[in-house]
Amino acid sequence: SQQGEEDPQALSIQEGENATMNCSYKTSINNLQWYRQNSGRGLVHLILIRSNEREKHSGRLRVTLDTSKKSSSLLITASRAADTASYFCATDRSSASKIIFGSGTRLSIRP
Amino acid sequence: EPEVTQTPSHQVTQMGQEVILRCVPISNHLYFYWYRQILGQKVEFLVSFYNNEISEKSEIFDDQFSVERPDGSNFTLKIRSTKLEDSAMYFCASRDRDRGSNQPQHFGDGTRLSIL
């Protein structure tokens, strides 16, 4: 399967610090996406990176993709309390196909 | 910003009963999906729907499940005879056609289904 697996499973940092989460997957992909899920809520799309891209930025988010290592990282800079959530990577093999989610990283931001 | 909306937010049903979960995808989106998340587990793909037919389904999506787009706005998931193990959060998603850049799937807030 092409599941992504996030690392670490849980991360607790001080407000203002940077948070880095990693994702690994097994098969070739077309896109890799990162989603956020607040407790008991839906999945909010954060950023999509295509397989031919290596880095992408959106506000305080920076995503990298290394297709040779089948891995991606999500960096959140200058973390805020509101960033507390679970973060999931998800991959697809073609643009309109299903996406396969990893098990997620639970991020806690300490005030 | 346009949103995917799902109703109800929480559904409690007796085992063996039929349930219909409703979704209103983002207007003008062409691709529709259902996923589920059992408590504490990964989000799992159930089914994708395009051009008024199922384009892909998972092993979970057996004969007790069906999807329908009865009109131009709603997208429903029906579970015919619910089982205890169907208890989960069910997410609907929709996606626009690619417009020069690959489009993400946008998710609703989910319906929490509890089977008693």
Interface residues (C-beta under 8 A of the other chain):
Chain A: Q3 N30 N31 Q33 Y35 G40 R41 G42 L43 V44 H45 L48 R50 F88 A90 S95 A96 S97 K98 I99 I100 F101 G102 S103 G104
Chain B: V4 Y31 Y33 Y35 K42 V43 E44 F45 S48 Y50 S55 E56 S58 F91 A93 R95 D98 N102 Q103 P104 Q105 H106 F107 G108 D109 G110 R112
